[in-house]
Structures are given as C-alpha cells and as structure tokens.
Amino acid sequence: MWKTGILLLLWVFLASGELQQETEPRRLPPPGKLDFGYVPAGVYETLAHYEPGPIGILFHMVHVFLHVVQPNPFPQDLIVKLAKDKFGAIQTEYQKAIYYEIGFLVCAAVGLLFAVLVPIAGLFFCMCRCCDNCGGEMHQRQRKNADCRRGLLGTLLFATSLVITIGVLCAYAANQNLSSQVKNIRRLVNSNMRDLHTFANDTPMQIDYLISQYATAKNKVIYDLDNIGPLLGGRIHDQLDKEVHPALDRVLNMAGAMRETKEALENVNAGLEVLQVGTGKLNFNLSLVRTSVNRTLNDPGCHDEESDATSAQLCRNIRQSLFQLQISANFTRLPYVNAQLEKVNHVMKTDLSAIVQRGYSSLNNTPHTVIEQTRSVVESVQSLVDDIGKNISSYSKVFPVQSSLSNLTIFISHAHAKIEDYYPEIDRMDFYRWIGCIALCCMVVLVLAFNYLGLLCGTLGYDKHASPTTRGCISNTGGTMLVAGVGFSIIFSWVLMGVVTTIFLAGGNMEKLVCDPFHTKEVFKVVDTPYLVNPDWRNFIPGYMYNDSDLELTAESLYSTCKENKGIYSAMRLDKVFNISLFLNTTVFTKDVVSHLDSVKIDLRGIILLETEGKQNLLDFSEAGLSEINYADYLEEVNKGVTVIDLLTFARELEAQTDLMPRGGLQTALKGHVGTLRQIHSQQIIPMEQAMSALNQSIRFLERTASDLPNKVLAVLDAIEAAQFLISQNATHLINRETEKYTATIVGYFHQYIEWVKTSLAMDVAPCKPFSNMVDTAEIIACSFLVDSMNAFWMGMGCSTLFLLPSIILAVKLAKYYRRMDTEDVYDDSSVSGTWHFTL
C-alpha cells in the first residue's frame, strides 16, 4: 500500500513540479495580491475521541491505583537498550526491570499466595470442621453478650457482602462495557475506511484545482503585458515627468511672459498717448480757470473802499493760490516704446506655447512609445506563459494517477473486506470472553446469594427465646446457607484470584507501558530512537520508505502533522525526497520570462522637449531691448500727481472761502468756478489718473521682466537642455530600474502561484488526518475499549475476591448463632458455683 501511496504523492508534486524551485528573489514592488480561492476539501467523518461516560470514574480509579502500584516513570532508556540488544541485555539489566515492575510483582505475589494458600487453608479448615473443631462442633456456649455479638457479626457480614456486591457490579459493568464497545469497533473501522476513500477520491480533484489556478496567475500576467504601456511606460513617464515637467513649465511661463510683455508695451504706448493728449487739454482748461478766477477777483467787491475787509482778504488769498492750478507731470518728454514693441511682435510671430505643448505631448506619448518598442517582447512572453500552462498540464498527464488511485482504492476495499471477515470471529471470541467473565461474576454472585439468603433467613427466623437446640427451621437454613457460602468461597476464591492476577499483570503493564506513554508521546520517543530498528538507519521511517534515514521524518512528527490535518506533503517531507527539478524546473520558466523582459530596449531619444525654433524664440525675446527703456523717467512722472494740487481739495477750499463772503455776484461767480473745477476733475483728472496707474503697472512689470532677462532665458534654456539630456542620454538607468520593477511584478505573480500551491500542498491538499485517526482508533480500541475495561474488571473482581476472606470468617462465626445445635449449656440458678450443665 505504501508504494502505491508514494506513487500517488509523487504525481502530486510532479503535477505541480514548478513549485519546488524558487526563482531568485526579484526587486520591489510586490505585485498585487492574487486570489486563488480555497482548495476543495472533503469532510472526514471519523471522530477519534472517546468519552467513557459514567464508567469513566471507575477507569480513573483504576489509573490512580496503577499509579500507586507503579509510580516509576516510563523506562524509555531500558526499553531502548533491550530493543537494540534484542533483549540480550536482560541478563545485565534485570535489576532495572525488577525495580520498575516491583509494584506489579508484589501485587502478583500477593495474588499468587492468595490463590495457593486459600485452597490449602480451606482444605485444612474443612478437615478441622470434620473433627468437630474450627466451629464444626454443634454446641454453642451461652454468653451474656451473645445478641450483641450476633448483631455485630451480621452487620459486618452484610457490609462485607455489600463491598463484594459493588466489586462484582463494577466487574459486570466493565464486562458489559467491553462487549458494547466491541460493537463500536465496526463503526470506527468503517468510518476510517470511508475517510481513506475520501482521501483517495478528493486528492485528484484538489490537484486539478491547483493546476487550474495557474490560469489566475496567467490571466494577470497577460493583463499586465497587454497594459505594458500604462504600467511600464506610465512609470517611466512619471519618473521623467518629475524632472522634465518643471523645465517645460518654465518655458511655458516664459511664453506667458512674452504675451504679458507685449500687452505691457502696448499699454505703455496707449497710456502715453492718453496722458499726453490729456495733459494738453488739462493745461488749457486750467489756464482758462485761472484767467476766469482772476477776472472775477477784479470785482469791486474785493478791493473797493466800501467792501468788507474780510472779503478783500479772502480775495487776496484766492488770488495767491491760483498758481497751484497747473499740471504737475510732464508726459510729453517720455518716449514711446515702439522699437521694443516691434521686436516683441516679431518674437510673438512664433507660437512658443504650441511648441511647448508639442514637448508635453511628446513626453506624454511615452506609454505609446513603450508599447510600440516592446510589442515583440510582449508577444514572446505571452507565448511563453501559454507554453508554461501547457507544460504543467502535459506533465500532470504523464503519471498514471487514476490507475494509482484505483489501485489504492482497491487496496482499501480489499483490506476493509478482510477486516469484515474477522468480525464474526471477533464477535465469537467476545462472546466466549463475555461468558467467561459472567461465569466468574456468577461465582461471586453465588457466594453473595448464600450470604444474603443466610442473613435474611437467619435474621427473620431467629427467636431469641428459643434455645440453641430448639431454633427454628428458617434460622437453621440461614446458618446452613452461610456455611455453604463459605464452602463456595473457598472453592472459587483461588480461581478468581488467579484470573484477577493474570489480567492485572497483562492489563496493568499494557496501561503503564503502552497507553500512558502514548498519551504523553513518550512511546514515540522510543520508536523514534536513532538506529533502533536497524543499526544502519538513523530514522527508520525514511530509511524504510525512501532509503534515506538521515531525513528528519519521525513517527511523532508524522503523527502530529497528520493530527493537525495538514497535507501528506508536509507530513511525509516529500519536498526533501523527490527531486522535482528533474521533471519540471520552474526556474527555467521564470528565467525565460525574466530574460525576455530584460531584453526590453526602450529608446526615448525621439522625445523632443523644445524645438530649435522655440529656443531661438527665447533668445530673440531676451534681445528685445527691454533693458534699454529708461524706467526711472517713467516712474518719476507716474509717481507725480496730475496737478500740483488736488483739484477737489482746491475746490473745497475755494468753496469754503466763498461761503464766508457776503451774498452777491462775487460769491455766485466764484461758486461757478468751483463747479468748473469739479467738472474738470471728474472728466479729465480721473481718466488721467487711471491711465497713469495702468502705465505704472506696465512699466513696473516691464522693469521686472527686463531685469536680468538674458540670464533668465539662458537658465530656462539650460533647464530644458538638461531635461533633454536626461531623456536622450541618462534615461537608461531609469528605464532599466522601472523595467526591473515591472519584471519583478510579472515574476511575482508566478511566485504567488508557487507559494500558494506550496502552502496548499502543505496544508490543504491530501490532508492526512485519516492516518492519525487510524492510530487514534487503534489506541481507542486497545486502551479505552479493551485495556480500561479489562483493568476495571480485574479491579472489581479483585476487590470482591479479597473481601471473600473476611466474608468467610464472619459467615463461619455468624452461622453458629443461626444453626440448630445438638447440645446446649444449661444454667442452674440454685448452684452457688454457677456451674453449666450439658443437656443432650
């Protein structure tokens, strides 16, 4: 069977052979987590656990008693030495063996003495009674405490009988328990066999599932290959964009500065024209106002002798302030910027923004460039991935798994049939055992029956007024039954004790040397002792199965791993036994994928960030003559006010002075001039101030732009040249790094599949719980069913047998008080000496 199983397991790992070899670790980043689902698994129905129920209390008492009898630890060293020397060391190690078995030997000696001495003592006792001794004389002496003694003896005999009854009931319960558990053997065996069939039937399905899940990794690989542009090209673009984008942004900003410079120059010319025209008109209007005010101030109301002194003073003040009504800024001396505007217009004929956008587009076209340049590599890798799947499927078909499984199933069915053939024999043997145990129990029950009937008849038929010679028939029958019980006790006790001693030695040693060590796993330490089975084998399991005894595969590890329901792969350490690389070398596959992807050559020299026309445009802009403008003169004039004094302020002061004058033609004329000044301010000053503000902003912008403009343009050109050099010359390292990451991602999907299959093989595929269940079932049958029941039987029967001794003594003594005597003592009250006389 094991050879068939090995062939099956070999196919398991050949079918997924690529899982045994790992490719060399690749670089980050880790690929996305693939979901391979769960391996379909059958349900094993065997519950290799036994709960004895109420009788477990009796089993526990037996275990405690055996621990008291045999408190010594498991003699692992002694057993190993005896096994290695094939029990030849027993001659030198007998003292250790005797020391270990001293408790059992003492108990056995006591049992043997009991079995030998009790019949001999019984023989002498019978002979003694035949000679009217040892209680055989049918004469009872009268004593004052006779009733008390009779009651005490009856109570003690009843208590002893109860103990014997409990013991025989325990023995009977253990006997019945063993018979009932024998019926469960078939259920456990059938359950284990069904689990083995489940193991054999589910394994191919699980292997097929492992193979089919290669499609999950394959589909993900193909998806990433189909999207190599966004994935690899996108990564390359993102890395280049960090360096290139700022340079293009600077060029784009310079294009914006060109447009703003043109607008500023146009605004300067327009503003100068507005201010120059406005200045002439304003100067003319202010002259008219001054002339009109002077003419008004020649009014007689300002200087006649009859005029008010205050008015004359106000007129003088007004006349003295008229000189302020004149323009302040002289824009006629400022030149136009036509030469610079003409050069900038020439520069603007070239659309630098469009050129920069073409640079952006060329950079953003990196994913498409990658797609075009890797098309052949992607197709070859896709073909290789398909071939890997075909190879996995073809390798899985090479091995005759179905025939191997069929052979395994046939073997299981054949073994099951053989076991079924033994059931009638087992039932027959159990029936004979049951009959024998019942016969032993009946021996004790017979004694108990005489004891209980004797006590019952003796107690009910006893008449305290009757003399020993006149006791009734019932009382006499009770005494006779007690004596009969004594006889049967002597006849059966040695048989019972012999059987108890034999079962005790067998069951006790089985419990201490097999069952207990199995629970503590010390028995595995003995089995796994190096060179125990074969002097040439360090570990006998791999030595026997694989001819490699150095492999760390022990009975304990195999049992523990299967107990955890892990796969047979990890339990039997098949990863160290079978060289799968001889059949399917996964490393070759992944190396082929890596070699193909490493052959990717991406050339980005076709990316042009800034064409020559754009560079020349920048140079022409730097030579537009913006630095030749005398910004100081412009700023000097625009920082001046339009007029020497604010017209609104002058108008308010003139109006305030006019209000102090007496009403009349002079006041009215001056108020008219105030209105004229306000009209000039609203219609001429405000537009000129706005034009001056715009001119100020434009001049300041031009001054900032012209400040070190050639160096700024050169810096932009240097930045774009550096970015272009990065793409054309130094992008190889970046491309290789991103290609390695992309390759690691692709290979990572294979790694995930490999690791998943390895984990599944170790944990989920062909879980070997049925094999540990078989061991546990054997332990349950041998220890829990057989040994525990057998030990409980000898304990109950032994307790009953031991208490037969006090039962014999008490029954003999108590029978004298129930049986009808032949003679009795007669007491004469008139006799001074108190002498008893015998009456026949």
Buried (B, 14 or more C-beta within 10 A) or exposed (E): EEEBBBBBBBBBBBBBBBBBBBBEEBEEEEBEEBEBEEBEBBEBEBEBEBEBEEBBEBBEBBBEBBBEBBEEEBBBEBBBBBBBEEEEBBEEBEEBBEEBBEBBEEBBEEBBEBBEEBBEEBEEBBEEBEEEEBBBBBBBEEEEEBEEBBBBBBEBBBEBBEBBBBBBBBBBBBBBBBBEBBEEBBEBBBBBBBBBBBBBEBBBBBBBBBBBBBEBBBEBBBEBBEBBBBBBBBBBBEBBBEBBBEBBBBBBEBBEBBEBBBEBBBBBBBBBEBBBEBBEEBBEBBEEBBEBBEEBBEBEBBEEEEBBEEBBEBBEEBBEBBEBBBBEBBBEEBEBBEBBBEBBEEBBEBEBBEBBBBBBEBBEBBBEBBBEBBEEBBEBBBEBBEEBBEBBBEBBEEBEBEEBBEBBBEBBEEBBEEBEEEBEEEBEEBEEBBEEBBEBBBBBBBBBBBBBBBBBBBBEBBEEEEBBBEBBEBBBBBBBBBBBBBBBBBBBBBBBBBBBBBBBBBBBBBBBBBBBBBEEEBBBBBBBBBBBBEEEBBBBBBBEBBEBBEBEBBBBBBBBBBBBBBBBBBBBBBBBBBEBBEBBBBBBBBBBBBEBBBEBEBEBEEBBBBBEEBBEBBEBBBEBBBBEBEBEEBBEBBEBBBBBBBBEEBBBBBBEBBEEBEEEEBBEBBBEBBEBBBEBBEEBBEBBBEBBEBBBBBBBBBBEBBEEBEEBBBEBBEBBBBBBEBBBEEBEEBBBBBBBBBBBBBBBBBBBBBEBBBBBBBBBBBBBBBBBBBBBBBBBBBBBBBBBBBBBBBBBBBBBBBBBBBBBBBBBBBBBBBBBBEBBBEEEEEEEEEEEEEEE
